[in-house]
Amino acid sequence: MTSNNSGRNRTLVPEAKEGLNRLKTEVASEVGLTNYENLDKGNLSSRQNGSVGGEMVKRMVESYEKGI
């Protein structure tokens, strides 16, 4: 069985892409990854990349729960 990744990394709401990129850069800066938008993410550890994504999800869930 092969994996079909055609639906991954696809922005479901194109209007949100800029905001997500801004959040990603902000979170990366807070965890010590400066100039994140220009970094080769393949050279970062799974822990570093996961920290950024995990914190983004945490903040999005918190915002949803607060009704923002």
C-alpha positions, 0 to 999 in steps of 0.5 A: 500500500502506498501513501498518498500525501497530496492533501498534506501541507495544503492550506485549507483556507488560503486567506489564512496563509499569511497569518499562519506564516506570521505565527510560525515566525513568532513562535520560532523566534520565541523558541530561539530559532531566529530568521526561521523563514529563511532557514533550511528546515531540513537541517533542524532537528525533529525536536526543533521543528516539532516545537514550532508546530506544537506551539502553533497548534497549542495557541490555535486551540487556545484561541478557539477555546477563548472564542477569538 
